[in-house]
Amino acid sequence: MNAITANDLKTQGIRSVEESVRETGETAITVRGKVRYMIVTPEKYDQLREAELAYAVREAKADIKNGRIATTSIAEHLKQVKPCRTK
């Protein structure tokens, strides 16, 4: 994985990102030696989202196959859901 420092990003701008992303389609931005952010190309992002959605579909199908589904109405379900309280 390629990485650039926050300082390089600050001093060199987008050029440092473009150079770092060119090879693998992704790069990490480090702050004080720790990865804080990831930058990916739109194509790489689309691949990741597609994989994430495919995984969600597989999970849903497994839930249906194993009977882990609700058969109540939406109104009944909402009665069971506890409201979220915010401060």
C-alpha positions in Angstrom: 0.0 0.0 0.0 1.3 3.4 -0.9 1.2 6.1 1.7 1.8 9.8 1.8 2.2 12.0 4.9 -0.1 14.8 5.8 2.8 17.1 5.5 3.5 16.0 1.9 -0.2 16.5 1.1 0.0 20.0 2.6 3.2 21.0 0.8 2.7 19.2 -2.6 -1.1 19.1 -2.8 -3.0 16.9 -5.1 0.1 16.1 -7.1 1.3 14.0 -4.2 -2.0 12.1 -4.2 -2.0 11.5 -7.9 1.5 10.1 -7.9 0.8 7.8 -5.0 -2.6 6.5 -6.3 -1.3 6.0 -9.9 0.1 2.5 -9.2 -2.5 0.7 -7.1 -5.6 2.9 -7.2 -5.3 3.6 -3.5 -3.1 5.4 -1.0 -3.1 6.0 2.7 -2.6 9.4 4.3 -0.6 9.2 7.5 -0.6 11.6 10.4 2.3 11.2 12.8 3.1 7.8 11.4 -0.5 6.3 11.6 -2.9 5.8 8.8 -5.7 8.2 9.2 -7.4 8.3 5.8 -7.6 6.3 2.6 -7.9 7.7 -0.9 -9.2 5.5 -3.7 -10.0 6.1 -7.3 -13.6 6.1 -8.3 -13.1 2.7 -10.0 -11.6 1.2 -6.9 -14.5 2.7 -4.8 -17.0 1.1 -7.2 -15.3 -2.3 -6.8 -15.4 -2.0 -3.0 -19.1 -1.0 -3.0 -20.0 -3.8 -5.4 -18.3 -6.3 -3.1 -20.0 -4.9 -0.1 -23.4 -5.1 -1.7 -22.8 -8.6 -3.0 -21.9 -9.7 0.6 -25.1 -8.1 1.9 -27.1 -10.0 -0.6 -25.5 -13.3 0.4 -26.2 -12.5 4.1 -29.8 -11.7 3.3 -30.2 -15.0 1.3 -28.7 -17.0 4.1 -31.0 -15.3 6.6 -34.0 -16.2 4.5 -32.8 -19.8 4.0 -32.3 -20.2 7.8 -35.6 -18.6 8.8 -34.1 -15.5 10.3 -36.8 -13.3 9.0 -39.6 -11.3 10.5 -43.1 -12.0 9.5 -44.8 -9.2 11.3 -46.3 -6.1 9.7 -44.4 -2.8 9.6 -46.7 -1.4 12.2 -46.2 -4.3 14.6 -42.4 -4.1 14.1 -42.4 -0.4 14.9 -44.2 -1.1 18.2 -41.3 -3.4 19.1 -38.5 -0.9 18.2 -37.4 1.2 21.1 -37.1 4.9 20.2 -33.6 6.3 20.1 -33.1 9.0 22.7 -30.6 11.8 22.1 -29.3 14.4 24.5 
